[in-house]
Amino acid sequence: MLNKIIVKRQNLQSISISKKTYGNKLNNLLYPDTKKELPEILFVTTYPPRECGIATYSQDLIKALHNKFKNSFKIKICPLESDHEQHTYNDAIKYILNTDHPNAFVSLANQINTNIKLQMVLIQHEFGLFKNNEADLKQFIKTLQKPVIIVFHTVLPRPNPSLQANVQEIAREAHSLIVMTNSAAELLVRDYGVTKDKITIIQHGTHLVPHSDKEELKIKYKLEGKKILSTFGLLSSGKSIETTLEALPEIVKKNKEVLFLIIGKTHPSVAKEEGEKYRLMLEAKIENLQLQENVRFINCFLPLSELLEFLQLTDIYLFTSNDPNQAVSGTFSYAISCGCPIISTPIPHACEILKNNAGIIIDFNNSKQLAKETNRLLLDEQSRKNMGSNGLHRIAPTAWENSAIAHAMLFEKVGEEKISLQYKIPIVNLDHIIKLTTHFGMIQFSIINQPDIDSGYTLDDNARAMVAMCQQYELTKDYNDLKYIQIYFDFIKYCLQPHGYFLNYINEEYNFTKQNYKTNLEDSNGRAIWALGYLNSISSILPEELAKDAALTMESALVNVFEFHSTRAMAFIIKGVYYYNTKSVSQQNISIIKTLANRLVQMYKHEADEEWNWFESYLTYGNSILPEAMLCAWLATGELIYKKIAKTSFDFLLSKIFIENRIQVISNKGWLKKENILAPSPIGGEQPIDVAYTILALHKFDAVFKNEEYFEKMVTAFNWFLGNNHLHQIIYNPCTGGCYDGLEEDYVNLNQGAESTVSYLMARLVLEKSLKRIEKNIPIAIINQNTSIKFPSLNVKHIN
């Protein structure tokens, strides 16, 4: 696994310090106190191998917290048991609470109070878990001297006085309450008198899934040719599966190929009380209705990966609970996250999620409605696709990664500065990069994570992709990367026209489109030269033939550089020629850099004043490449004016996009204009590419100026991808290796196109470079004093 170093520092006053001092400061700030114990959080909950929804929920949440954060806190687990429900646990368990023993509650509270490492307690509450022990639970909470968070999995409406008083007392003693739906929060306020400020809504988590091909999965499970209906979960009469069975004869009349999968074993508690009575009743009904060929039981507790595949191959998921007070369902959530169109009875969770054509609501126990809506959907594939897509967008914020962020932020708040969140850096995952790449080049767009070949190809994406794969090859020396470098390089050559200009847009049939003649392509030409320059800069580690071809192509691309006047095109060209010049030093290269840099200097002098240190009268997109280009110009020529403008303009830009310990790049909903400099930036409209360009620039400035604050900002900016943004949601999808296309005001665009995915990869790889550089700068004597320190090493998921 990739070991993440802690990034927690103070601001440095000096701008430029010696290498040795820089290394010492970084060591002290990266590792403030290696002996300090991390705060511990105790989860009181049912836990696997116990088979129940809350046990699975807690396991998934804890796994997500471990995967998302490091060096922030430790999770400890206290399983709930009874005299009849005891287990052997795989995880290291220090505490166990047997709810049948009243003295166990007080004893556990005393143990927690005397453990100085434990900072807070989180209790997963369901009325059935504390049946006949609610008084002991309340005493337990009162006795605890640590903050307590209660997660109410069920909030019952219209409580009788006894239930109302019970919940009110628990709520009063707790520091914070978590519920999973807006309706549950409203019930706590309306029916129980709980104040809103004590309630946090964190929806039931869902798994990120790769959304594999439905037909391929059907073949895998020998279900080809079938239209699959499914439901899953531990069986009990509350699931009302008979509602579906009674609808099936009408469904089968119009859809003979239908197969209804009933996935899940009987709930252990039900099995103890009544055996297999409910399943036997269902089997008898199936036989009476002559549905033996149309219904299949999968009578086991499936491994998660297998369960998610069954849900991905499902054509329609049926949720038929007959309990109107069931606040939330994990099974329902998992099905939506797998892209299933849903038909559901109106539990509160379903009513909130399935709005705006994200699913269909039917009445409780209404088999006629179920048959009608199922037949309608089965006969309309496009409606099923639309509904599945709408559901995915509605459920996306509930990914376990986002649930982990929401919980961790609450821990930080309740902990009152005893907990400081540090995001864990994901391993490098090239899956989606490879999925987007054909033998010809990188496809432009994706629908969710499925490449959309109809969108064609662009020079822009392939140029950036080549830079990213060159970065990757520099770090790993993995010859598999050369295949992709060659594909992107050949694409760039394909776009290069006889007169030295590049075209940008190519359709799926490899033909240049009319869009090339309606769009200003200066920036695209600049990006191509940047990519070629970067390729040439690593020529010493490339195959000889590729290195020679790269140099020849670069010379052809430089013929017309002085004809470009777009600010960003000139900046890209400066960067490209700077990299090219590191391997092929020439007066021609220096002349190109000086000519274009002098143009930027004149632009800067024309616009800059005491409050506006910029090249234009507005901040738009790709802003960071301008000061980075000026810094590259200084590194190549030694002209001090370039260095001064680079730093002044970059620091000005950073002052506009770093807000309250997070980055908020300029929104494409409204650029920041000089005449309105104090106007707040619109919320949303943030693009991964702008964050990535900022990280690339911060890397360069950090390397040149040895200013620790630049590195700190680089980590802060990278955390934008991981959830440190205004929605506190992930932008990078660790399941697919793709990056979402944008952060809007109240949602994340789930499409994972080439621009965003490559942007994330560039940012991730340049962060790796910075971490390796820091490793070299920290004095060996200091490293030896901290033998437990492990520096990050690149862990790459690579598919040939």
N, C-alpha and C positions, 0 to 999 in steps of 0.2 A: 504494500500500500504506500501511497505517497504520504510522507510525514511532513506535516505543515509546521513551519516555525511560527511562534507567537509574534504578532505584530502589535505592540502596545508601547507607545512612546510619548515623550513630551516634545514640544516644539523646540527646534534649535534656533538660536539667535544668529549664528554665523552662516553666511551663504557659502563660503568656500573654506574647507578645512583640509588638513593634510590627510594622506591616505591612512596613516597609522591612527591618527585621531578619529577619523571617520570609522575605521574598523572597530576601535574601542567603544565609540559611542553606539554604533549599531549593536555590538555585543551586549552592552549594558541595557539598551532599550529593547532589543529583541528578546532578551532573556532577563527580565527585571528581577525575578526571584525564583530560581529553579527549584528551591526547596519548599516553596509555598504549596500547601495542600489545596487542591481544587475543592470548591464547595460541593456538597452532596445533596441530592434531592431524592427523597424516598417516595416511590410509587406503591401505594397500598391498593392492590388490585387482584383479580383473578389472573392467572398466568399459565401459558402452556407448560406442560402437556394437557392441562385442563381444557376441555373442549367447550368453549362458550364464546359468544361474540365479543364480550368485553376482554377476555383473555387475548384473543387475536388482535383486537384493537390496540391493547396496551403493548403487545409485542411489536406491532407495526410502528407505533408511535416512538417507542424507545429506540428501535432500529434506525428510524429516520433522524432522531436527535443525535445519535452516535455518528451517522453518516454526514450530517450537516454541520456539526460543530465539533471543535476540538479545543482542548485546553480552556474550556469554559466552565464545565461542571461535570460531575459524575452522577449517573443514575443508579440508584440502588432499588431493589425490588423486594417488597413484602407481599408474598402471595396470600390470598384469602383462601382458607380451607374450612372444612367442617369435619365432624366425626365420620361422616360417610363419604367425604370427598378429599382425599389426600393423595399427593403425588410426589414423584422424584423429579427434581428440576435439573435441566442442563446448565442453566445460568447459575453463577455463584449467588446463593441466597443466604443472607445473614439473619433475616427475620421471617417469621411465619405467624399469621394471625388466624387462629381457629375461632371462628365466630360462634361456635357452640359453647365456648368456655368464657363466661363473663369476665373472669379475672385476667384473661389474656389481653383484654383491651387496656386495662390499667398497667399491666406489666409492660406491654409494648410502649405505651406512652412514656413510662419512666426510662426505658432504655433509650428512646429517642431523645429525651430531654438531657440525658447525661452524655450523649454523643456530640461533641463540639463540632465535628465535621458536617453533620447534617444541618442544613440551613433551612429547609422547608419540606413539607409533606404534601403530596398530591394524592387524593382519595378518589378512586373511580366508584361512583355511587349508583347503584340500581337497587330498587326496593327489595327485590328478591334476594339480593346478596346479604342483606342484614335483617332478614325476616326474623321477627321476635327478638332482635338485638338492637333496635334503633336507640333505645335508652343507653345501652353500653357504648354505641357509636358516639352519641352526643357527649357522654362523659369523657370518652377518649379525646375528642376534639377539644373540650374544655381543659383537659389536663395538659395537653401539649403546650409547650412554651416556644414553639417554632411556628412560623406562618403556615397556614393550612389553605390549600386550594382544593375545592370540591368540584368534581365533574358530575353534573346531573345528566345521566343518560336518558332519564324519563322525568318529565314534569307533567303531572296529572292536572287537568282542568277541573274547575268546580270542586275543590277539595272539601271534605267534611272538616269540622272544627279540629278534630284530633290530628288528621294529616296536615292541615294547614299549620297548626302549632308546631308540629314536628319539623317540617321543612323550614319554617321561620327560625326555629332555634338553631338548626344546623347552619343556615345561612348567616345568622347573626354572629356565630362563633368563627366562621370562616373569614379569611382575609380576602378571598376572591372566589367567584363562582364561574365555571365554564359550562355553557350549554352549546348545542350544535345547530340550533335553528333559531330564526328570528321569532317564530311563534312560541318557542319555549321561553325565550327571554321575555316576551310580552306577558306570558302566563305568570312568570315569577314576579313581575312588577304588578300586574293587575290582580291576581288571585292570592298572592302571598305577601305583597307589600315590600318586596325587596327593592332597594334603590338601584337605579340603572348603573351608577358608577361602580357597583360591585360586580357587574356581570360582563363577561367577555364571551363573545360568540366565536367559536372555532368549529367549523363544520367537520363532520366525520371525514377522516382522511381517505384518499383513494390512491391506487397504485398508478404510476406512470407505466404505460405499456408500449411496445414497439408498433402495435397495430399491423400485425402480420397479415398476409393475404388470406382472406376468408376461405377461398376455395382450396388453397393448399392445406390449410388446417383441417378442413373437412376430409380431405384425402388421407391425411395423417391418422385421423381417428376413424377411418372407414365410414364416413358419413356423406360421401359424395352423392350428389343428386338429391339430397334431402334439404327441405326447408326447416331450419331448426328453431323450435321454440324452447326456451329453457327457464328454469328457476333453480335457485340453489339456497342452501343453508341447512342448519340442523332442523330436522323435521319435527313439527308439532302441529296440533290442530289449528293453532293460530295462523298458520300460513294459508289455510283455506285452499289447498291445492285442488280440492274437489270442484271449486269454481271453474277452474280451467278444464278439468276432465269433463264436466257437463257441457262445456262450450265446444269441445273437440269434435263431436259428430258433425256439427254444422260447419266447422272449419275444414274437416276432412272432405266433405262433399265438394268443396270448391278447390281444395288443395290436397290432393291425394298423397303427395310426397312429404307431407308434414310429419315431423318426429318431435315429440315433446320430451325433453330430458329433465328428469327430476333428480337434481344433483345434491347429495348429502345424506348422511346417516341420521337416524333418530336422535333427538337431543338426549344426552345422557341422563338428565334429570327426569325427562319424560319416560325414558326406557326403564328407569328404576321404579317409577310409580305405576306404570301401566303396560310396560313391555312394548311390543310392536303393534299394539292395537290400532294406531292411526294408519300405519303403513299397510296393514292387512285390510283395513277398510278401503284404502285407495286401490289396492290390488283387486279386491272384489268388484269395485265400481268399474275398473278398467275392463274386467272380464264381462260384466253385465252389459257394458256399452260396446263390447267387441272392438276395443281399441288396442289390443295386444300388439299390433304392428305399428302403432303410432305413438306408443309411450315406452320409455326406457328409464329404469331406475339406475342411477349410479350410486350405489349404497356404500359410500365411504367418505371420509374426510380428506378431500383431495389436497395434494401439495399445492402451494400457491401458484407456481408456474403453470401447472396443468390446469388448474381452475381458470386462470386468466386466458389460457388458450381456448378452453371450452366457451368462455364468454365472448371471445373475439370471433369465433365461428358461428355464434348465435345470430339468427336473423331478426328475432324479436324476443325481448326478455319480458317475462310476465311476473308481476309482483302483485299478489292477491291477498295480502294480509286482511284479516277481518277485525283488527283492533284499531279503532279510530284514535286511540290515545298513544299509539306507537309513534314516538316522536321522530325517530330516525332509524334507518336501516343500513347497515354496512353492505349487505348483499345488493341492495338497490344502487348504492354508490359505486360499488365495484363494476356493476354491469354498465353503468353510464360511462365510466372511465374507459371501458373497452370498446366504446363506440356503438353499443347496442341501442336501437330504438326501444323505448320502454312503454309498456301499457301497465298502469298501476292503479290500485285503489287509493282513495284520497287521504293518506296519512299526511300530517303536516309537512314532513320532509319532501314528499312527492309534490305537494301543492306549491312549494316554494321553488323547487328546481325545474319542474316540467312546464314552466311558462313559455309563451312565445314559440310554440311548435318544437319544444325540446322533448316532448313526450305526450302521452295521452292519458287522461284521468277517466276512470270508469267508477260507477257506484260499487259499494261493497256487495259481494255475493251476487253480482249481476252477470250471469253467464251469457245472456243474450247480447248485452253490450260488448262483452269481451269477444265473442265470436264475430260480431259485426266489425269491430275495429281491427281485429287480427286479420280477417279476410281482406279488408280494405288495404292494409299495409302490405300483406303478402303479395297482392296483385299490383303494387306500385313501388318498384325498386327505388326510383328517384326520391320518393317521399321518405323511404327508409333511410337512404343516405343523408338526406337533408336533416332528418330528425336526429340521427346519430351524430352528425356534425354539430348541430345546435346544442345537443346534450353535452358533447365534449367541451364546448366553449363555456357552458354554464358550470360544469363540474371542475374545470381546470384549476381554479383557485384552491380547491380542496386537496390537491396532491399532497401526499404525506410530507414532501419536502416543505411545502408551504405551511402545513399544519405544524411541523417542527419549528419553523420560524416564529409562528404566532405563539406557540407555547414558550419558546425560549425568550421571546420579548416579554411575556408575562412573568417568567421566572426572574428576568432582569429587573423588572419593575417591582415585584414583590420583594426581591432580595435586597433592595435599597443599596445598590452599588457594591454588594458583595459578589455579584456575578457580572463578568464582563464578557460579552459574546465575541468569539473568534470563529470566523467561518473556516471550514475545511476546504482545501483546494482539491477539486476533483482530478482524477487521473485524466490523461489525454485519451480521448476516445475518437477514433477516426471513422467510426461506422457510417455516420451520415455523410461525411465528406466523400467516402468511397461510394455510397449509395447514389449520390448526386452525379457521380462521374461516369460518363460513358467512354468508349474508346476515342471519341472525338473531343470531348471537353466536359466542362461542368454545366449541368442544366441550371437554368436561372431560378425557377420558383419551385416550391413544394406546396401541395395541399395537405395540411398538417405535416406529416413527415414522409409523404409519398411524392417523389419527384414528378413534376408536371412537365412531361416532354413537350407538350403543346406550347409551353412558354419559351422554348428555344434556348439559345445560348447568348452570352455577351462577353465581349473582350474584358469589360470591367471585372466580372466575376472570375474569369480565368486568370487575369493578371494578379488579382489578390490571392487567388488559390495558389499560384506559383510561388508567391512570396511566402505564404504560410508553409508550403511543403518544403521550401528551401530552409526555412527556420527549423522545421521538424528534422530535416536531414542533417543540418548542422549539429543538432543536439544528440541525435541517436546514431548517425552513420548507418542507418538501416537501408540496405539497398532496395528494399521494397518501395521506399519513397521515390526512388529515381524513376520508376514507372510513371508515377503521377506528375512529377516534375516534367517529364518528357511530353506527356499528354497536354499539359497546360502550355508548355513552350511551343509545341506544334500548333496549338490553337492560335497563339499570338502571331506566329508566322503566317498562318492562314489569313489573319485579319490585316496583315501588312500589305499595302497596295504598292504597285510599281513606283509611284512617285514619292514614297516614303511616308505616306499617311496611313493611319489605321481606321478601319471601319469597326463598328461595335456590335451590331445586332445580326444574329444568324438564326434562321428558323430550324425546325427539327429535321428538315431535309438538307441542311448544311448550305442553304442559300442566303446571301445577304438580303436583308429586308429593306423596304422603302423607308423605314424609320431612320435609317442611316443618313438619308438625304433631307430629313425634316428636323433633325436634332443637331445642336452644336456638340461636336465630338472632341473639342479640345481637351476636356478633362479626361476622357477615355484615352486619348493619345498620351497624355501625361502619365496616367496610371500604367500604361504599357511600358513606357520608358523606365518608370520606377521599378517595375517587375524585372525588366531585362537587366537593369543596373544591379539589382540585388542578386540575380542569378550569376552575373559575371563576378560579383564580389566573393562568391564561394567557389570560383573556378578551380582552385587548387585541390578541392576534394571531389570534383566532378570527373566523370569519364572524359578522356581527352577529346573525343569527337564532339561531345555535347558542349564542352568548354569552348572549342573553336567556333562552333556554330553560334553559340551565344554571343561571342565577340563580334562576329560578322553581322549578325542581326542587329545588334546594338548600334553599330556604325551606320547601317541603313536607316535606322529609326531616328538618328540624330540630324538628318539632312535638313529638316524643316523646323527645328525647335525655336528659331527666332521669330517664326510667324505666329506663334501662339501668345495670346495676351490675357487669357483667362488667369485670374490670380492663382487658383488652385492647380491649373495645368502647369503653370510656371514652377510652383512649389514641388509638384510631383517630379518634374523634369530635373530640378536641382537635386532632389533626393536621389533620383536614379543615376545621374551623372556623378554625384558624390560617391555612391557605392561603386560605380564602374571605375572611378579614378583610384580607388583603394587598391585595385589590381592592375590597372592600365593607366599609370600616371602620364598625362600629356598636357601640353599647353592648350590644346583644343578644348579639353575638358574644363580646365580652369577658366578659359575664356567664356565658355557657355555658362558656367556657374556664376561668374562675375556679372555678365550681361543681364541675366535674369534676376539675380539677387539685387542688382542696382535698380532694376525696375521696381522691385518690391520695396526697396528703401525709399524711392521717390513717392510711392503710394503711401507709405507709412508717414513720411514727413508731411504729406499733404493733408492727411486726416488726423494725425495724433495731436492731442493737446494734454493739458494737465489731468483731465478726467477720462480721456479716451485714448488709450495706447493701442491703436489698431490700424490695420492696413486699409480698411474700408469703413464706410459710415454705418456699417451694420455687422452683426455677427450672425452667420447663417449656418451652413453645414460644413463638416470637415474642417473646422477652424484650426485644430491643432497642427495640421500639416504646414501651416504658414510659418509659425515660429520655429518648428522643427526644421523646416527647409533653411531658414536663416542660420540656424545653428550648424547645420551641415555645410552651408556656404562658408562660415567662419572656420570650421575644421579643415576645409579643403584649401582655403586661401590665406587664412591668418588675418583677414581684414576685421579690425576690432569693431567697426560700426555694425557689422553683421551680428557679432556676439551680443553687443549691447541691445540692439533691437530685438533679437531673439528672446533674450531674457525678459526685457521689459514687456514685450507683447504677450509672452507666455504667462507671466505672472498676472498680467491684467486679465487674460482669459480665464485662468484658474480662479481668480477672485469672483468671476461671474457664474461659474458652473459648480463650485463646491460649496454646498450649503449644509450646515449642521451635520458634519461628519459623513456626508454622502455626496455623490456626484449627481447633478441634474443638468445634462447637456442641453444646449439650446433647442427648443422645441420647433419642429417643422410646422407647428400650428401658427407660429408668429415669430419672426426673427427679432433679435434685440437691436434696436436702432439707436444711433448716437444721440439723436435729439430727444430720445425717451429713455435715457440710460437707467433711470430708477424704476422703470416699469417692471412689475413682477413677471417672470417667465410663465407662459401658459403651462398648465399641468398636462402631461401626456405628450405624445408626439416625439418621444425619445427613441433614437435608433441605435442598435448595437454598433453600427459602424462608427458613429461619433464617439462612443465610449472607447472603442478599440483604438481609434486614431489618437485619442487623448493618452491612452496607456502607452502606445508606441512612443509618443513624444516625451512623456514623463520618464520612460526608460532612458531615452537619449540624454535628457537634461540631468537626470540623476547620475549617469555615467560621467558626464562632463564636469558638472559643478560639485559633485560629492556632497550635495545638500540632502540630508536625510529626509527632509520634508517632501521632496519629490517622490522618494520611494514610498513613503507613507501614503501619499495621495494615489500612487499607482495601485497599492493594495486596496485602498478605499474604492477606487474606480472599478477594479476587478470584482469587488464584492457586489457591485450593481448587478452583475450577471447572476450572482448567487442569492440575491434577495434583498440586498441593502438598497432599496429604491422606494419610491413613495407608496407603492402597493404592497411592499414586503412580500413579493412573489418572485419565484425563480424565472429568469429569462433563459438560462441555459438548461437544457433537458438532459440530465445525465443518463437517462435510459437509452435515448437514441443517439446521443452525441451531437444533436442538432441544437441550434439556438433559435428562439422565437424571434419573429420579425420586428417586433416593436412593443414598446411600453406606452399604453394610452392612459387616458385619465382614470378610467375605472376598469380596464381589462388589459390582458396581454394578448397580442395577436399570435395565435398558436401555430401559424404556418412557419415552417423552418426552411427558408430559402437559402440560396448560395451566399448572398451578401452577408446575412446575419451569422450564418454558421461559420463561414471563413473568418469573419471579424472576430468572433469569439476565439477561434483557434489561434489567430495571430496574437491576441491579447494574452491568452494562456501561455503560449510559447515564449513570448517576450518577458513575461513574469518569471518563467523558469530561468531565462538568461540572467535576469537581475538577481535571483536567489543564488545562482551559481557564482556570480561575481562577488556577492556579499560573502559567500563562503570563503572565497580566496582572500578577501580583504581582512577578515577577522584574524588576529594574531594567533599563531599555533599555541602559544603558551596559554592563552585564554581558553581555546578550545579544549586543551588538555585538562583544564580545571573543571570542565563540565562534560565529563565522559558520557553522560546520558543523552547529550544533544545529538540528534540525528538530522542531517540536512536533507532537504527535499531531493529526491532523485526522480527522474522522469519515468513514470510508469505508463506505458502506452498500450492501449488496446488496439491491435492492428490486425486486420483481416486481409489475407493475400487475395 
